[in-house]
Amino acid sequence: MTQQTAWQKSSYSGGGDSSDCVELCAQQQQGTVKLRESDAPSTELSTTPERLAHLIRHVKSQPHVKSQPHVKSQPPNRSRG
């Protein structure tokens, strides 16, 4: 029997039904935590709770920088003339 993954949206992400967020899933049997970006749900990262806590502590310790809206890059317009 396949167990369905229960993803939890970050409370600091986008808001509402925005797809602008990070999602997290704890897998207690394996002792791992999975992360994914809502914009790319098929790409998942797996780590341990300890490593995730270390990452969060590191990010929180950094000086705050005004965040820019997420903009997907597009290939340059190369017109021949």
C-alpha positions in Angstrom: 0.0 0.0 0.0 1.4 3.4 -1.0 1.4 6.1 1.6 0.3 9.5 0.4 2.7 12.4 1.2 1.2 15.1 3.4 2.8 18.4 2.4 2.6 21.4 4.7 2.8 24.9 3.2 5.2 27.3 5.0 3.3 30.0 6.9 5.8 32.6 5.6 5.0 31.8 1.9 3.0 33.9 -0.5 -0.4 33.5 1.1 -3.8 32.3 0.1 -3.7 29.9 -2.8 -0.5 31.4 -4.1 1.9 28.9 -5.6 4.8 31.0 -4.3 5.8 28.8 -1.4 8.0 26.2 0.1 6.4 23.0 1.2 7.6 20.5 3.8 6.9 16.9 4.6 8.2 14.9 7.6 8.7 11.2 7.1 8.9 9.7 10.6 9.7 6.1 9.5 12.8 7.2 7.6 13.7 10.0 9.9 13.9 12.5 7.0 12.3 15.7 6.0 11.4 16.5 2.4 11.2 20.0 0.9 9.9 21.2 -2.4 9.0 24.5 -4.2 5.3 24.8 -5.2 6.3 26.0 -8.6 8.3 22.7 -9.2 6.5 20.0 -7.1 8.2 17.1 -8.9 11.6 18.3 -7.6 12.0 17.2 -4.0 15.0 17.6 -1.6 15.5 15.2 1.3 17.4 16.0 4.5 17.4 15.2 8.2 15.6 17.3 10.8 19.0 18.3 12.3 20.4 19.6 9.0 17.2 21.5 8.2 17.3 23.1 11.7 21.0 24.1 11.0 19.9 25.6 7.7 17.1 27.6 9.3 19.4 28.9 12.1 21.9 30.0 9.5 19.3 31.8 7.3 17.9 33.5 10.4 21.4 34.7 11.4 22.0 36.5 8.1 21.3 40.3 7.8 17.9 40.9 6.3 17.9 42.0 2.7 14.9 43.4 1.0 13.5 40.5 -1.0 12.7 40.9 -4.7 9.6 39.3 -6.2 10.4 35.9 -7.8 10.9 36.5 -11.5 11.5 33.5 -13.8 14.3 34.4 -16.2 13.7 34.3 -19.9 16.2 33.7 -22.7 17.7 36.9 -24.1 16.0 38.3 -27.2 18.6 37.8 -29.9 17.3 39.5 -33.0 19.5 39.6 -36.1 19.6 42.8 -37.9 
